Every structure is written in structure tokens, then in C-alpha cells.
Amino acid sequence: MFTANAEFLDEFGQLTQGREAIVVVFENVFRNSQGATIDEIAIERIRKITDRVAMEEGVVFAAESSDHLRTQSRYVALHTLEADGKWRINSLKNLPTSSVSRKEQLEQLSWLTGDWVNEDDESVVHTVCNWSDDGNYLLRRFTVQTRDGKEMSGVQRIGWDPARKKIRSWTFDSHGGFFSGLWTKHDKQWLLNSAGVAANGESVTATSAYTLHDAEMVTWQYRSLIVAGNVRENLEPITMVKRPPPPTRSAK
């Protein structure tokens, strides 16, 4: 991705010159920081300076590991068009990292937003998730309707816990149960480790695994479910699909 004489200035102010030396730098990073992740590279602007030179600016969101605070770093890259017709980086500059705001931490779960539904032979589960007006929380409201006429509803508030440096949630259902939990990203899944009390007073702990397949489909599954000290078998995965927006009449 780099030209032979490229320059790389990292977030610590260390300058590395030449593609071979830059390869060594990245090899050391990969070897010494195997738990680190780049969550997103947000390209903000690409400006063509000449026919053979273009400048790219953006922000990298990363973390040292799943247990560390998410950080952000701005970058500027100069790309040059080489003789073989390929664009390569001639200069890459990373600015010092900084902590990510409360809302930007929660942006990792923005895929939860929307109107979701799961329906099978026994029940229909409808979930709506939106940002709170102040932007500090995600609010999920759900209703469960069984085929025999029973109904339960509830609300879940998801926010950033600055003390634990984790995404945390609080859930309350209409029967009187309440739970709190911590969200952790693990590979391509999000795990919600929660504990609380059911309406009948029984203690409940569980791990819920959420897998995002695409913007329209999510599956989740109860794992390690323990109710009143009794271990339950893992439940079958449940698939949620996003509801399309309601049709609107076109203006005549």
C-alpha cells in the first residue's frame, strides 16, 4: 500500500522512512498488540491535488483490546499514482490519540437502532430502539405477545459507564423483573453479560450473544443461563429482522 520511499509519522511522533522500514513497524505492532482492534476508519474527505496526487483525511477508531477504552486518532494520507497505474500512500501522518466521547462509544451499538421483529409459532417479539433526546443513551422498548394471549413489555436503557469504561445496560420488564449488564465485543459478536431478579424473586444470570449479519438481520442467543441456581440449556438462536418503513402516498 506504500511507495518505496514513503514516510510514516505515527501518533507518538516517530518518523519511519521507506516501505521496508514501515513493514517492520507494522509487523512489530501486530506481534506485540495481538488483542488490538481497528473498529472503524472514517474517511472524511478526499481531495485531488493533481492528476497524480490526492489527499485523504479521516479518523481511526481503535482499542488496545476488548477491555480497553476506545480511542480515536485523526490521520492525513497523501496518495500518488505510480507508473503501474496503482495509487499508493507516499506519506501517512497519524495525530495523537484521544478518548472517544460518550456518544461515540455508544455508536458501536448503533446497529441496534430501528424497528425489529421476530415471529415464530409461539410468539411475536417487537423491539424498537432509538437514541435518547440528549444522545447519551440508546433506548430499546420491547413487547412479547404469545399465541395464547399473554403479553409482556419492557424497556432497556444502554449507556456508557465511565467508571468501568464499559457499555452498560439496565432492563426493566412489565412483570417486575429488572436486570443490569455489561456489553463486550468479541470477534464478530457482542456479548451482554447480565444479572438480575425475575418478577417471582428468582435470581437470573445469563450471557446473550448478538450476531450482526447485515443491516437488516440480527440473531441473538441465551448462553450460560442460570435461574435460581439451576443451569439451563442454551436456547436456540432467535432471528430479528428490521421492519421496512410504512408506505407513504406520493404527492399529486
C-alpha positions as CSV (number, residue, x, y, z in Angstrom):
1,M,0.0,0.0,0.0
2,F,3.0,2.3,0.3
3,T,5.5,3.7,-2.2
4,A,9.1,2.6,-2.0
5,N,10.2,6.0,-0.5
6,A,7.1,6.5,1.7
7,E,7.1,8.3,5.1
8,F,5.0,7.3,8.1
9,L,4.7,9.6,11.1
10,D,2.9,7.7,13.9
11,E,0.8,9.1,16.8
12,F,3.8,9.2,19.0
13,G,5.8,11.5,16.7
14,Q,8.1,8.7,15.5
15,L,9.1,9.1,11.8
16,T,9.8,6.0,9.7
17,Q,11.1,6.3,6.1
18,G,10.9,3.7,3.4
19,R,8.4,1.0,2.7
20,E,10.6,-1.8,4.1
21,A,11.1,0.0,7.4
22,I,7.3,0.7,7.6
23,V,6.6,-3.0,7.1
24,V,8.9,-3.8,10.1
25,V,7.0,-1.2,12.2
26,F,3.6,-2.8,11.4
27,E,5.0,-6.3,11.9
28,N,6.1,-5.3,15.4
29,V,2.7,-3.7,16.1
30,F,0.8,-6.9,15.1
31,R,3.1,-9.1,17.1
32,N,3.1,-7.0,20.3
33,S,-0.6,-5.9,20.2
34,Q,-2.5,-9.0,19.2
35,G,-5.6,-8.0,21.1
36,A,-5.8,-4.6,19.5
37,T,-8.6,-3.8,17.0
38,I,-9.3,-1.1,14.5
39,D,-13.1,-0.7,14.8
40,E,-13.6,1.8,12.0
41,I,-11.7,4.1,9.6
42,A,-14.0,7.0,8.9
43,I,-12.9,8.8,5.7
44,E,-14.0,12.4,5.9
45,R,-12.5,14.0,2.8
46,I,-10.6,13.0,-0.3
47,R,-9.2,16.0,-2.3
48,K,-7.4,15.7,-5.7
49,I,-4.4,17.9,-5.7
50,T,-3.1,17.0,-9.1
51,D,-3.8,14.2,-11.6
52,R,-1.3,12.0,-9.8
53,V,-1.6,13.2,-6.1
54,A,-4.6,13.0,-3.8
55,M,-5.0,13.8,-0.1
56,E,-7.2,11.7,2.2
57,E,-8.3,12.9,5.7
58,G,-10.2,10.9,8.4
59,V,-10.4,9.4,11.8
60,V,-9.3,5.9,13.0
61,F,-11.3,4.4,15.9
62,A,-9.3,1.7,17.7
63,A,-8.8,-0.1,21.1
64,E,-5.9,-1.9,22.7
65,S,-8.2,-4.8,23.4
66,S,-11.9,-5.5,24.1
67,D,-11.4,-4.5,27.7
68,H,-9.7,-1.1,26.9
69,L,-11.3,2.3,26.2
70,R,-12.0,3.1,22.6
71,T,-9.8,5.8,21.2
72,Q,-9.7,8.0,18.1
73,S,-6.9,9.4,16.0
74,R,-7.0,11.8,13.1
75,Y,-4.8,11.0,10.1
76,V,-3.8,12.6,6.8
77,A,-2.5,10.5,3.9
78,L,-1.0,11.6,0.5
79,H,-1.6,9.1,-2.3
80,T,0.4,9.1,-5.5
81,L,-0.4,7.4,-8.8
82,E,2.5,5.3,-9.8
83,A,3.8,4.1,-13.2
84,D,1.9,0.7,-12.9
85,G,-1.4,2.6,-12.6
86,K,-2.0,1.9,-8.9
87,W,-2.5,4.5,-6.2
88,R,-0.1,4.1,-3.2
89,I,0.5,6.0,0.0
90,N,3.5,8.3,-0.2
91,S,3.0,10.0,3.2
92,L,0.9,9.0,6.2
93,K,0.6,11.1,9.4
94,N,-1.3,10.0,12.5
95,L,-2.1,12.6,15.0
96,P,-2.0,11.8,18.8
97,T,-4.9,9.6,20.1
98,S,-7.6,11.0,22.3
99,S,-10.5,9.4,24.2
100,V,-13.8,9.0,22.5
101,S,-16.9,10.8,23.7
102,R,-19.8,9.0,25.5
103,K,-22.0,9.0,22.4
104,E,-19.1,7.9,20.1
105,Q,-18.6,4.9,22.5
106,L,-22.2,4.0,22.1
107,E,-22.0,4.4,18.3
108,Q,-20.6,0.9,18.3
109,L,-24.1,-0.4,19.0
110,S,-25.9,2.0,16.6
111,W,-26.9,-1.1,14.6
112,L,-29.5,-1.8,17.3
113,T,-31.5,1.3,16.2
114,G,-34.6,0.7,14.2
115,D,-37.8,-1.3,14.3
116,W,-37.2,-5.0,14.7
117,V,-39.5,-8.1,14.8
118,N,-39.2,-11.8,15.5
119,E,-42.1,-14.1,14.9
120,D,-42.4,-17.9,15.3
121,D,-45.2,-20.4,16.1
122,E,-45.3,-19.4,19.7
123,S,-44.8,-15.7,20.0
124,V,-44.2,-12.3,18.3
125,V,-41.4,-10.1,19.7
126,H,-41.3,-6.4,18.6
127,T,-38.4,-4.2,19.5
128,V,-37.9,-0.5,18.8
129,C,-34.5,1.2,19.5
130,N,-33.8,4.9,19.2
131,W,-31.3,7.4,20.6
132,S,-32.4,9.4,23.6
133,D,-33.0,13.1,23.1
134,D,-29.7,14.0,24.8
135,G,-27.8,11.5,22.7
136,N,-26.3,9.8,25.8
137,Y,-28.3,6.6,25.7
138,L,-29.9,4.1,23.4
139,L,-33.4,3.3,24.4
140,R,-34.9,-0.1,23.5
141,R,-38.6,-0.8,24.0
142,F,-39.9,-4.3,23.5
143,T,-43.2,-6.2,23.6
144,V,-43.7,-10.0,23.7
145,Q,-47.1,-11.5,22.6
146,T,-47.6,-15.2,22.9
147,R,-50.1,-17.1,20.8
148,D,-52.2,-17.9,23.9
149,G,-52.8,-14.2,24.6
150,K,-50.1,-13.5,27.2
151,E,-48.2,-10.2,26.9
152,M,-45.1,-8.7,28.4
153,S,-43.3,-5.4,27.7
154,G,-40.2,-3.7,28.9
155,V,-37.6,-1.1,28.4
156,Q,-33.8,-1.2,28.2
157,R,-31.5,1.8,28.6
158,I,-28.0,1.4,27.3
159,G,-25.2,3.9,28.2
160,W,-21.5,4.4,28.8
161,D,-20.2,3.6,32.3
162,P,-17.2,5.9,32.8
163,A,-16.1,4.2,36.0
164,R,-15.9,0.7,34.4
165,K,-15.2,2.1,30.9
166,K,-17.8,-0.3,29.5
167,I,-21.1,-0.1,27.7
168,R,-23.7,-0.9,30.3
169,S,-27.5,-1.5,30.2
170,W,-30.4,-1.6,32.6
171,T,-33.5,-3.6,31.7
172,F,-37.0,-3.5,33.4
173,D,-40.0,-5.6,32.3
174,S,-43.7,-5.1,33.0
175,H,-43.9,-8.1,35.3
176,G,-41.5,-6.5,37.8
177,G,-38.2,-8.1,36.8
178,F,-35.0,-6.0,36.4
179,F,-31.5,-6.6,35.2
180,S,-28.2,-4.9,34.6
181,G,-25.4,-6.0,32.3
182,L,-22.2,-5.1,30.5
183,W,-21.6,-5.3,26.7
184,T,-18.4,-6.6,25.3
185,K,-17.3,-7.0,21.7
186,H,-15.9,-10.5,20.9
187,D,-14.8,-11.1,17.3
188,K,-17.9,-10.5,15.2
189,Q,-20.3,-10.8,18.2
190,W,-21.5,-8.6,21.0
191,L,-21.9,-10.3,24.4
192,L,-24.2,-9.0,27.0
193,N,-23.4,-10.4,30.5
194,S,-26.4,-9.6,32.7
195,A,-27.7,-10.4,36.2
196,G,-30.9,-9.5,37.9
197,V,-34.1,-10.7,39.5
198,A,-37.2,-12.1,37.9
199,A,-40.6,-11.0,39.0
200,N,-41.0,-14.0,41.2
201,G,-37.8,-13.2,43.1
202,E,-35.6,-15.8,41.4
203,S,-32.0,-14.7,40.6
204,V,-31.1,-14.8,36.9
205,T,-27.7,-14.6,35.2
206,A,-27.1,-15.0,31.5
207,T,-24.9,-14.2,28.6
208,S,-26.7,-13.0,25.4
209,A,-24.7,-13.3,22.2
210,Y,-25.7,-10.9,19.4
211,T,-24.5,-11.5,15.9
212,L,-25.0,-8.8,13.2
213,H,-25.4,-10.4,9.8
214,D,-26.2,-7.3,7.9
215,A,-28.2,-4.0,8.4
216,E,-31.5,-6.0,8.2
217,M,-30.9,-9.1,10.3
218,V,-29.5,-9.9,13.8
219,T,-29.5,-13.2,15.7
220,W,-29.2,-13.5,19.4
221,Q,-29.0,-16.4,21.8
222,Y,-29.1,-17.0,25.5
223,R,-25.9,-18.8,26.8
224,S,-24.9,-19.8,30.3
225,L,-28.4,-19.1,31.6
226,I,-28.7,-19.8,35.3
227,V,-32.1,-19.4,37.0
228,A,-32.3,-19.7,40.8
229,G,-29.0,-21.6,40.8
230,N,-30.1,-24.1,38.1
231,V,-28.2,-24.2,34.8
232,R,-30.5,-24.1,31.8
233,E,-29.6,-25.4,28.4
234,N,-28.6,-22.8,25.8
235,L,-31.7,-21.6,23.9
236,E,-31.9,-21.8,20.1
237,P,-30.8,-18.7,18.3
238,I,-33.5,-16.1,17.6
239,T,-33.5,-14.1,14.4
240,M,-34.7,-10.5,14.3
241,V,-35.3,-8.7,11.1
242,K,-35.8,-5.0,10.6
243,R,-39.2,-3.8,9.5
244,P,-39.4,-1.7,6.4
245,P,-40.7,1.8,6.8
246,P,-44.5,2.2,6.3
247,P,-45.6,3.1,2.7
248,T,-46.4,6.7,2.1
249,R,-48.6,8.2,-0.5
250,S,-46.8,10.2,-3.2
251,A,-47.9,13.8,-3.5
252,K,-50.0,14.5,-6.6
